[in-house]
Each structure stands twice: as C-alpha cells, then as structure tokens.
Amino acid sequence: MRTVTHWAAIQVRELRIKEGYSLLELGHKSGVAGSTIGDWERGRCAPGVQALENVLRVLGHDLEVVPRLSQNVRDSHPDNH
C-alpha cells in the first residue's frame, strides 16, 4: 500500500524538478523548510496536510483529500446491503 510519505517522496520531487525549483527556493516560496521538503522526498518523514498544501500550491497543484473508509465501515453502510 502506498502511503502519504511514499506519494510525497515521488510526486513532490518530480513536480519540484519539473518546475525548476531547488529545495531552498521551494522552501522559501512555500514557507516550508527546504530541508523538510528534502526529508519528504527521501521518505524520512510524512508531510502535514497544511505544509503539503503550501508546497503543492507553489508547484501549481491542489491537494484533494478523500478519506479511505475501513472495510468494516464499508460493509456496514446501508447502500452495501
């Protein structure tokens, strides 16, 4: 299963490079330390939602959060009966 950490490591780095930002530049524009963004890219830590939104906004993207329901919740939902 892919995690937010895995997603951030791949997507943020690809978007940052595509848009031509260094870690320092992206950090300055987003208000998130470049070293923190680098840690995300290396999978050392997971970004918080607000920090990830700030970085993605600078990169020209939005973050849409869709909750993932546990199997028990899906199974007990009336539409599934």
Biotite code that builds the C-alpha atoms (Angstrom):
import biotite.structure as struc

atoms = struc.array([
    struc.Atom([0.000, 0.000, 0.000], chain_id="A", res_id=1, res_name="MET", atom_name="CA", element="C"),
    struc.Atom([1.321, 3.422, -0.857], chain_id="A", res_id=2, res_name="ARG", atom_name="CA", element="C"),
    struc.Atom([1.472, 5.928, 1.942], chain_id="A", res_id=3, res_name="THR", atom_name="CA", element="C"),
    struc.Atom([1.449, 9.713, 2.016], chain_id="A", res_id=4, res_name="VAL", atom_name="CA", element="C"),
    struc.Atom([5.178, 9.522, 2.658], chain_id="A", res_id=5, res_name="THR", atom_name="CA", element="C"),
    struc.Atom([5.698, 7.419, -0.465], chain_id="A", res_id=6, res_name="HIS", atom_name="CA", element="C"),
    struc.Atom([3.457, 9.655, -2.560], chain_id="A", res_id=7, res_name="TRP", atom_name="CA", element="C"),
    struc.Atom([5.174, 12.814, -1.349], chain_id="A", res_id=8, res_name="ALA", atom_name="CA", element="C"),
    struc.Atom([8.600, 11.346, -1.997], chain_id="A", res_id=9, res_name="ALA", atom_name="CA", element="C"),
    struc.Atom([7.757, 10.652, -5.628], chain_id="A", res_id=10, res_name="ILE", atom_name="CA", element="C"),
    struc.Atom([5.346, 13.415, -6.579], chain_id="A", res_id=11, res_name="GLN", atom_name="CA", element="C"),
    struc.Atom([6.820, 16.400, -4.779], chain_id="A", res_id=12, res_name="VAL", atom_name="CA", element="C"),
    struc.Atom([10.311, 15.702, -6.121], chain_id="A", res_id=13, res_name="ARG", atom_name="CA", element="C"),
    struc.Atom([9.065, 15.187, -9.684], chain_id="A", res_id=14, res_name="GLU", atom_name="CA", element="C"),
    struc.Atom([6.958, 18.346, -9.581], chain_id="A", res_id=15, res_name="LEU", atom_name="CA", element="C"),
    struc.Atom([9.755, 20.379, -7.981], chain_id="A", res_id=16, res_name="ARG", atom_name="CA", element="C"),
    struc.Atom([12.254, 19.351, -10.648], chain_id="A", res_id=17, res_name="ILE", atom_name="CA", element="C"),
    struc.Atom([9.729, 19.832, -13.464], chain_id="A", res_id=18, res_name="LYS", atom_name="CA", element="C"),
    struc.Atom([9.022, 23.380, -12.276], chain_id="A", res_id=19, res_name="GLU", atom_name="CA", element="C"),
    struc.Atom([12.748, 24.113, -11.867], chain_id="A", res_id=20, res_name="GLY", atom_name="CA", element="C"),
    struc.Atom([12.829, 24.738, -8.107], chain_id="A", res_id=21, res_name="TYR", atom_name="CA", element="C"),
    struc.Atom([15.703, 23.891, -5.812], chain_id="A", res_id=22, res_name="SER", atom_name="CA", element="C"),
    struc.Atom([14.799, 22.706, -2.328], chain_id="A", res_id=23, res_name="LEU", atom_name="CA", element="C"),
    struc.Atom([15.849, 26.099, -0.972], chain_id="A", res_id=24, res_name="LEU", atom_name="CA", element="C"),
    struc.Atom([13.731, 28.047, -3.487], chain_id="A", res_id=25, res_name="GLU", atom_name="CA", element="C"),
    struc.Atom([10.660, 25.902, -2.964], chain_id="A", res_id=26, res_name="LEU", atom_name="CA", element="C"),
    struc.Atom([11.085, 26.130, 0.781], chain_id="A", res_id=27, res_name="GLY", atom_name="CA", element="C"),
    struc.Atom([11.332, 29.914, 0.651], chain_id="A", res_id=28, res_name="HIS", atom_name="CA", element="C"),
    struc.Atom([8.254, 30.323, -1.553], chain_id="A", res_id=29, res_name="LYS", atom_name="CA", element="C"),
    struc.Atom([6.118, 27.793, 0.349], chain_id="A", res_id=30, res_name="SER", atom_name="CA", element="C"),
    struc.Atom([7.134, 28.658, 3.899], chain_id="A", res_id=31, res_name="GLY", atom_name="CA", element="C"),
    struc.Atom([8.251, 25.055, 4.486], chain_id="A", res_id=32, res_name="VAL", atom_name="CA", element="C"),
    struc.Atom([11.940, 24.487, 5.182], chain_id="A", res_id=33, res_name="ALA", atom_name="CA", element="C"),
    struc.Atom([13.815, 23.106, 2.193], chain_id="A", res_id=34, res_name="GLY", atom_name="CA", element="C"),
    struc.Atom([15.390, 20.502, 4.465], chain_id="A", res_id=35, res_name="SER", atom_name="CA", element="C"),
    struc.Atom([11.902, 19.332, 5.439], chain_id="A", res_id=36, res_name="THR", atom_name="CA", element="C"),
    struc.Atom([10.866, 19.013, 1.810], chain_id="A", res_id=37, res_name="ILE", atom_name="CA", element="C"),
    struc.Atom([14.075, 17.071, 1.197], chain_id="A", res_id=38, res_name="GLY", atom_name="CA", element="C"),
    struc.Atom([13.162, 14.743, 4.065], chain_id="A", res_id=39, res_name="ASP", atom_name="CA", element="C"),
    struc.Atom([9.763, 14.112, 2.450], chain_id="A", res_id=40, res_name="TRP", atom_name="CA", element="C"),
    struc.Atom([11.449, 13.349, -0.853], chain_id="A", res_id=41, res_name="GLU", atom_name="CA", element="C"),
    struc.Atom([13.754, 10.847, 0.837], chain_id="A", res_id=42, res_name="ARG", atom_name="CA", element="C"),
    struc.Atom([10.857, 9.244, 2.708], chain_id="A", res_id=43, res_name="GLY", atom_name="CA", element="C"),
    struc.Atom([12.281, 10.202, 6.098], chain_id="A", res_id=44, res_name="ARG", atom_name="CA", element="C"),
    struc.Atom([9.044, 11.758, 7.302], chain_id="A", res_id=45, res_name="CYS", atom_name="CA", element="C"),
    struc.Atom([5.491, 12.385, 6.164], chain_id="A", res_id=46, res_name="ALA", atom_name="CA", element="C"),
    struc.Atom([4.279, 15.892, 5.436], chain_id="A", res_id=47, res_name="PRO", atom_name="CA", element="C"),
    struc.Atom([1.483, 17.519, 7.366], chain_id="A", res_id=48, res_name="GLY", atom_name="CA", element="C"),
    struc.Atom([-1.554, 18.414, 5.299], chain_id="A", res_id=49, res_name="VAL", atom_name="CA", element="C"),
    struc.Atom([-1.078, 22.187, 5.549], chain_id="A", res_id=50, res_name="GLN", atom_name="CA", element="C"),
    struc.Atom([2.623, 22.034, 4.676], chain_id="A", res_id=51, res_name="ALA", atom_name="CA", element="C"),
    struc.Atom([1.931, 19.734, 1.718], chain_id="A", res_id=52, res_name="LEU", atom_name="CA", element="C"),
    struc.Atom([-0.836, 22.058, 0.516], chain_id="A", res_id=53, res_name="GLU", atom_name="CA", element="C"),
    struc.Atom([1.551, 25.040, 0.703], chain_id="A", res_id=54, res_name="ASN", atom_name="CA", element="C"),
    struc.Atom([4.219, 23.240, -1.332], chain_id="A", res_id=55, res_name="VAL", atom_name="CA", element="C"),
    struc.Atom([1.756, 21.949, -3.918], chain_id="A", res_id=56, res_name="LEU", atom_name="CA", element="C"),
    struc.Atom([0.209, 25.405, -4.306], chain_id="A", res_id=57, res_name="ARG", atom_name="CA", element="C"),
    struc.Atom([3.625, 26.847, -5.223], chain_id="A", res_id=58, res_name="VAL", atom_name="CA", element="C"),
    struc.Atom([4.064, 23.986, -7.694], chain_id="A", res_id=59, res_name="LEU", atom_name="CA", element="C"),
    struc.Atom([0.697, 24.805, -9.283], chain_id="A", res_id=60, res_name="GLY", atom_name="CA", element="C"),
    struc.Atom([-1.294, 21.903, -7.855], chain_id="A", res_id=61, res_name="HIS", atom_name="CA", element="C"),
    struc.Atom([-4.001, 21.310, -5.266], chain_id="A", res_id=62, res_name="ASP", atom_name="CA", element="C"),
    struc.Atom([-4.336, 18.597, -2.688], chain_id="A", res_id=63, res_name="LEU", atom_name="CA", element="C"),
    struc.Atom([-7.643, 16.781, -2.616], chain_id="A", res_id=64, res_name="GLU", atom_name="CA", element="C"),
    struc.Atom([-8.120, 14.611, 0.428], chain_id="A", res_id=65, res_name="VAL", atom_name="CA", element="C"),
    struc.Atom([-10.566, 11.754, 0.098], chain_id="A", res_id=66, res_name="VAL", atom_name="CA", element="C"),
    struc.Atom([-10.975, 9.693, 3.255], chain_id="A", res_id=67, res_name="PRO", atom_name="CA", element="C"),
    struc.Atom([-10.458, 5.974, 2.887], chain_id="A", res_id=68, res_name="ARG", atom_name="CA", element="C"),
    struc.Atom([-13.136, 4.015, 4.672], chain_id="A", res_id=69, res_name="LEU", atom_name="CA", element="C"),
    struc.Atom([-12.167, 0.959, 6.625], chain_id="A", res_id=70, res_name="SER", atom_name="CA", element="C"),
    struc.Atom([-13.606, -2.343, 5.410], chain_id="A", res_id=71, res_name="GLN", atom_name="CA", element="C"),
    struc.Atom([-15.925, -2.515, 8.450], chain_id="A", res_id=72, res_name="ASN", atom_name="CA", element="C"),
    struc.Atom([-17.429, 0.874, 7.684], chain_id="A", res_id=73, res_name="VAL", atom_name="CA", element="C"),
    struc.Atom([-17.918, -0.017, 4.001], chain_id="A", res_id=74, res_name="ARG", atom_name="CA", element="C"),
    struc.Atom([-19.509, -3.358, 4.894], chain_id="A", res_id=75, res_name="ASP", atom_name="CA", element="C"),
    struc.Atom([-21.946, -1.788, 7.346], chain_id="A", res_id=76, res_name="SER", atom_name="CA", element="C"),
    struc.Atom([-23.050, 1.036, 5.046], chain_id="A", res_id=77, res_name="HIS", atom_name="CA", element="C"),
    struc.Atom([-26.770, 0.669, 4.092], chain_id="A", res_id=78, res_name="PRO", atom_name="CA", element="C"),
    struc.Atom([-26.019, 1.007, 0.372], chain_id="A", res_id=79, res_name="ASP", atom_name="CA", element="C"),
    struc.Atom([-23.975, -2.201, 0.538], chain_id="A", res_id=80, res_name="ASN", atom_name="CA", element="C"),
    struc.Atom([-26.924, -4.377, 1.626], chain_id="A", res_id=81, res_name="HIS", atom_name="CA", element="C"),
])
